[in-house]
Amino acid sequence: MSSPNDSIVSSTAVSLDGVPPDPEVKEPWLPEQEELSRVPWYEEKSSNMKLPDIGVIKEKGGTMGKFEVVLPHPDERAHRPPPGFHTFYMNQIEMGLRFPIPRFIISLCHYIKISPSQLAPNSYSFLLALAVLLSYHEIPLIPYVLMQLVQIKRLGPGKFYISHKGDHAFIKGNSSSHKVWMSRFFYIKRDEKRNPSKCDISWRDNVFTLTPRT
């Protein structure tokens, strides 16, 4: 017997192919006036990670023997990682992020034009749970499908949160907040002479929400 959640996902899946492209071209979010008059949080916050945290990052993040993890110096900031490195947060790992980053998350971030490191921690547990549901129903994990189901909320300069769109609330249980997560960042890169995730590491203060093409 199917559960109510199965019905919601199934009905959403059936409706995807019939969703016409949105003719409205939405402008990117722009900083509020008061944000322009003060220093963004990422210019001020340094990392409070300690050396013992490196072992935890490697074990929980699945990076053993494949990635190099370094901790930022007090004067280094999240939005300016060293050449070849990416910035990520301990709380993102605690919410399910693993390396290498799943390809569908890279594709989504590339589409909305932000770095994966700019997603609030809960976004990862939400996207991974959504991926399980869509895979179960054999729905492709591509930006067109994802953007029919999710919305990207701007939490402030450089911070974004992904959640349900409309009444598609079939994923629940995320923590409502993660305290001091913005000071728990580290730098990571794969031990190879190439970009392992093929994603842009540049930070942006706005995001694009154009309707994807099929």
DRENDO-1510 file (C-alpha; in Angstrom, 1 decimal, always signed):
<recs>
REC; n; res; u; v; w
REC; 1; MET; +0.0; +0.0; +0.0 .
REC; 2; SER; +1.4; +3.4; -0.9 .
REC; 3; SER; +1.8; +6.1; +1.7 .
REC; 4; PRO; +0.6; +9.7; +1.3 .
REC; 5; ASN; +4.2; +10.7; +0.7 .
REC; 6; ASP; +4.4; +8.2; -2.2 .
REC; 7; SER; +1.3; +9.8; -3.7 .
REC; 8; ILE; +2.8; +13.3; -3.4 .
REC; 9; VAL; +6.0; +12.3; -5.1 .
REC; 10; SER; +4.3; +10.2; -7.7 .
REC; 11; SER; +1.9; +13.0; -8.7 .
REC; 12; THR; +4.7; +15.5; -8.8 .
REC; 13; ALA; +6.7; +13.1; -11.0 .
REC; 14; VAL; +3.8; +12.7; -13.4 .
REC; 15; SER; +3.3; +16.4; -13.7 .
REC; 16; LEU; +6.9; +17.3; -14.5 .
REC; 17; ASP; +6.8; +16.6; -18.2 .
REC; 18; GLY; +3.8; +18.7; -18.6 .
REC; 19; VAL; +5.2; +21.8; -16.9 .
REC; 20; PRO; +5.7; +24.5; -19.5 .
REC; 21; PRO; +8.7; +26.8; -19.3 .
REC; 22; ASP; +8.0; +29.9; -17.3 .
REC; 23; PRO; +8.0; +32.8; -19.8 .
REC; 24; GLU; +8.8; +35.3; -17.0 .
REC; 25; VAL; +12.5; +36.1; -16.8 .
REC; 26; LYS; +13.3; +36.7; -13.2 .
REC; 27; GLU; +16.0; +39.1; -12.2 .
REC; 28; PRO; +18.8; +38.0; -9.8 .
REC; 29; TRP; +18.5; +38.9; -6.2 .
REC; 30; LEU; +20.5; +42.1; -5.5 .
REC; 31; PRO; +21.9; +43.2; -2.1 .
REC; 32; GLU; +19.7; +45.3; +0.0 .
REC; 33; GLN; +20.7; +48.9; +0.5 .
REC; 34; GLU; +21.7; +48.4; +4.2 .
REC; 35; GLU; +23.9; +45.5; +3.1 .
REC; 36; LEU; +25.9; +47.8; +0.9 .
REC; 37; SER; +26.8; +50.0; +3.9 .
REC; 38; ARG; +28.4; +47.3; +6.1 .
REC; 39; VAL; +31.1; +44.7; +5.7 .
REC; 40; PRO; +29.7; +41.3; +4.7 .
REC; 41; TRP; +30.0; +38.5; +7.3 .
REC; 42; TYR; +32.4; +36.5; +5.2 .
REC; 43; GLU; +34.9; +39.4; +5.2 .
REC; 44; GLU; +34.9; +39.3; +9.1 .
REC; 45; LYS; +34.6; +35.7; +10.1 .
REC; 46; SER; +37.7; +33.6; +10.5 .
REC; 47; SER; +37.7; +29.8; +11.0 .
REC; 48; ASN; +37.7; +28.3; +14.5 .
REC; 49; MET; +38.6; +24.8; +13.3 .
REC; 50; LYS; +41.4; +23.0; +15.1 .
REC; 51; LEU; +44.0; +20.5; +13.9 .
REC; 52; PRO; +42.1; +17.4; +15.4 .
REC; 53; ASP; +39.2; +18.4; +13.2 .
REC; 54; ILE; +41.1; +17.4; +10.1 .
REC; 55; GLY; +40.8; +13.7; +10.9 .
REC; 56; VAL; +37.1; +14.1; +11.5 .
REC; 57; ILE; +36.6; +15.9; +8.2 .
REC; 58; LYS; +38.5; +13.1; +6.3 .
REC; 59; GLU; +36.7; +10.3; +8.0 .
REC; 60; LYS; +33.1; +11.7; +7.8 .
REC; 61; GLY; +33.6; +13.3; +4.4 .
REC; 62; GLY; +35.0; +10.2; +2.7 .
REC; 63; THR; +38.2; +11.9; +1.8 .
REC; 64; MET; +40.7; +9.3; +3.2 .
REC; 65; GLY; +43.7; +9.2; +1.0 .
REC; 66; LYS; +42.1; +11.2; -1.8 .
REC; 67; PHE; +41.9; +14.8; -0.7 .
REC; 68; GLU; +44.1; +17.3; +1.0 .
REC; 69; VAL; +42.4; +19.2; +3.9 .
REC; 70; VAL; +44.0; +22.3; +5.4 .
REC; 71; LEU; +42.7; +24.7; +8.0 .
REC; 72; PRO; +42.6; +28.5; +7.3 .
REC; 73; HIS; +44.9; +30.9; +8.9 .
REC; 74; PRO; +43.3; +33.6; +11.1 .
REC; 75; ASP; +43.5; +36.2; +8.3 .
REC; 76; GLU; +42.0; +33.9; +5.6 .
REC; 77; ARG; +38.4; +33.9; +4.8 .
REC; 78; ALA; +35.8; +31.5; +3.4 .
REC; 79; HIS; +35.2; +33.3; +0.1 .
REC; 80; ARG; +38.9; +33.4; -0.8 .
REC; 81; PRO; +40.3; +29.9; -0.7 .
REC; 82; PRO; +43.9; +29.2; -1.8 .
REC; 83; PRO; +44.5; +28.4; -5.4 .
REC; 84; GLY; +43.1; +24.9; -6.2 .
REC; 85; PHE; +41.2; +24.6; -3.0 .
REC; 86; HIS; +37.5; +24.8; -2.2 .
REC; 87; THR; +35.9; +26.1; +0.9 .
REC; 88; PHE; +33.4; +23.9; +2.8 .
REC; 89; TYR; +31.9; +23.8; +6.3 .
REC; 90; MET; +31.9; +21.1; +9.0 .
REC; 91; ASN; +28.2; +21.5; +9.4 .
REC; 92; GLN; +27.7; +20.6; +5.7 .
REC; 93; ILE; +29.5; +17.3; +6.3 .
REC; 94; GLU; +27.3; +16.7; +9.4 .
REC; 95; MET; +24.3; +17.1; +7.2 .
REC; 96; GLY; +25.4; +14.6; +4.6 .
REC; 97; LEU; +28.0; +16.2; +2.3 .
REC; 98; ARG; +30.6; +13.8; +1.0 .
REC; 99; PHE; +33.5; +14.1; -1.4 .
REC; 100; PRO; +33.6; +14.1; -4.3 .
REC; 101; ILE; +30.4; +16.2; -4.3 .
REC; 102; PRO; +27.5; +14.4; -6.1 .
REC; 103; ARG; +27.3; +15.4; -9.7 .
REC; 104; PHE; +23.7; +16.6; -9.5 .
REC; 105; ILE; +24.5; +19.1; -6.8 .
REC; 106; ILE; +27.4; +20.4; -8.9 .
REC; 107; SER; +25.1; +20.8; -11.9 .
REC; 108; LEU; +22.4; +22.6; -9.8 .
REC; 109; CYS; +25.0; +25.0; -8.3 .
REC; 110; HIS; +26.4; +25.6; -11.8 .
REC; 111; TYR; +23.0; +26.4; -13.1 .
REC; 112; ILE; +22.0; +28.9; -10.3 .
REC; 113; LYS; +25.5; +30.3; -10.5 .
REC; 114; ILE; +26.8; +29.9; -6.9 .
REC; 115; SER; +29.6; +27.9; -5.3 .
REC; 116; PRO; +28.4; +24.7; -3.5 .
REC; 117; SER; +30.1; +26.1; -0.4 .
REC; 118; GLN; +27.5; +28.9; -0.2 .
REC; 119; LEU; +24.6; +26.5; +0.5 .
REC; 120; ALA; +23.5; +26.4; +4.1 .
REC; 121; PRO; +24.1; +23.0; +5.8 .
REC; 122; ASN; +20.4; +21.9; +5.7 .
REC; 123; SER; +20.4; +22.3; +2.0 .
REC; 124; TYR; +22.6; +19.2; +1.7 .
REC; 125; SER; +20.4; +16.9; +3.7 .
REC; 126; PHE; +17.4; +18.2; +1.8 .
REC; 127; LEU; +19.0; +17.7; -1.6 .
REC; 128; LEU; +20.3; +14.2; -0.8 .
REC; 129; ALA; +16.9; +13.1; +0.5 .
REC; 130; LEU; +15.2; +14.5; -2.6 .
REC; 131; ALA; +17.7; +12.6; -4.7 .
REC; 132; VAL; +16.7; +9.4; -3.1 .
REC; 133; LEU; +13.0; +10.0; -3.8 .
REC; 134; LEU; +13.6; +11.0; -7.4 .
REC; 135; SER; +15.9; +8.1; -8.0 .
REC; 136; TYR; +13.3; +5.7; -6.6 .
REC; 137; HIS; +10.8; +7.0; -9.0 .
REC; 138; GLU; +13.3; +7.0; -11.9 .
REC; 139; ILE; +13.2; +10.7; -12.4 .
REC; 140; PRO; +16.4; +12.3; -13.7 .
REC; 141; LEU; +18.4; +14.4; -11.3 .
REC; 142; ILE; +18.9; +17.4; -13.6 .
REC; 143; PRO; +18.4; +21.1; -13.0 .
REC; 144; TYR; +15.1; +21.2; -15.0 .
REC; 145; VAL; +13.5; +18.7; -12.6 .
REC; 146; LEU; +15.1; +20.1; -9.4 .
REC; 147; MET; +14.0; +23.6; -10.2 .
REC; 148; GLN; +10.4; +22.5; -10.5 .
REC; 149; LEU; +10.5; +21.2; -6.9 .
REC; 150; VAL; +12.8; +23.5; -5.0 .
REC; 151; GLN; +13.2; +27.2; -4.3 .
REC; 152; ILE; +16.4; +29.0; -3.5 .
REC; 153; LYS; +16.1; +31.4; -0.6 .
REC; 154; ARG; +18.7; +34.1; +0.0 .
REC; 155; LEU; +19.7; +34.3; +3.7 .
REC; 156; GLY; +22.0; +37.3; +3.3 .
REC; 157; PRO; +25.2; +38.1; +1.5 .
REC; 158; GLY; +26.7; +34.9; +0.2 .
REC; 159; LYS; +24.3; +32.6; +2.0 .
REC; 160; PHE; +21.6; +30.5; +0.3 .
REC; 161; TYR; +19.1; +27.9; +1.4 .
REC; 162; ILE; +17.3; +25.3; -0.7 .
REC; 163; SER; +13.8; +24.2; +0.3 .
REC; 164; HIS; +10.5; +22.9; -1.1 .
REC; 165; LYS; +8.6; +24.8; -3.7 .
REC; 166; GLY; +4.9; +25.4; -3.1 .
REC; 167; ASP; +3.1; +22.5; -1.4 .
REC; 168; HIS; +5.7; +19.8; -2.3 .
REC; 169; ALA; +6.6; +19.4; +1.4 .
REC; 170; PHE; +7.4; +15.7; +1.4 .
REC; 171; ILE; +10.8; +16.1; +3.1 .
REC; 172; LYS; +10.9; +17.1; +6.7 .
REC; 173; GLY; +12.9; +16.8; +9.9 .
REC; 174; ASN; +15.8; +19.2; +9.3 .
REC; 175; SER; +17.2; +21.2; +12.2 .
REC; 176; SER; +15.9; +24.8; +12.2 .
REC; 177; SER; +19.3; +26.3; +12.8 .
REC; 178; HIS; +23.0; +25.6; +12.9 .
REC; 179; LYS; +24.8; +27.8; +15.4 .
REC; 180; VAL; +28.2; +29.3; +14.5 .
REC; 181; TRP; +28.4; +27.2; +11.4 .
REC; 182; MET; +29.9; +30.1; +9.4 .
REC; 183; SER; +33.0; +30.0; +11.5 .
REC; 184; ARG; +33.6; +26.2; +11.0 .
REC; 185; PHE; +35.1; +26.3; +7.5 .
REC; 186; PHE; +38.1; +24.5; +6.0 .
REC; 187; TYR; +39.8; +24.2; +2.6 .
REC; 188; ILE; +39.9; +21.0; +0.6 .
REC; 189; LYS; +41.3; +19.9; -2.8 .
REC; 190; ARG; +41.8; +16.5; -4.5 .
REC; 191; ASP; +45.3; +15.2; -4.7 .
REC; 192; GLU; +45.4; +15.6; -8.4 .
REC; 193; LYS; +46.3; +18.3; -10.8 .
REC; 194; ARG; +42.8; +19.0; -11.9 .
REC; 195; ASN; +39.5; +20.4; -10.5 .
REC; 196; PRO; +37.8; +17.2; -9.1 .
REC; 197; SER; +34.3; +18.6; -9.0 .
REC; 198; LYS; +34.5; +20.8; -12.1 .
REC; 199; CYS; +32.6; +23.5; -10.2 .
REC; 200; ASP; +33.1; +27.2; -10.0 .
REC; 201; ILE; +34.5; +28.2; -6.6 .
REC; 202; SER; +33.7; +31.9; -7.0 .
REC; 203; TRP; +31.3; +33.4; -4.4 .
REC; 204; ARG; +28.4; +35.6; -5.4 .
REC; 205; ASP; +25.9; +37.6; -3.4 .
REC; 206; ASN; +23.0; +36.8; -5.7 .
REC; 207; VAL; +21.6; +33.8; -7.5 .
REC; 208; PHE; +19.8; +33.3; -10.8 .
REC; 209; THR; +16.4; +31.5; -10.9 .
REC; 210; LEU; +15.6; +31.4; -14.6 .
REC; 211; THR; +13.4; +28.5; -15.6 .
REC; 212; PRO; +15.6; +25.7; -17.1 .
REC; 213; ARG; +15.0; +24.4; -20.5 .
REC; 214; THR; +13.8; +20.8; -20.8 .
</recs>
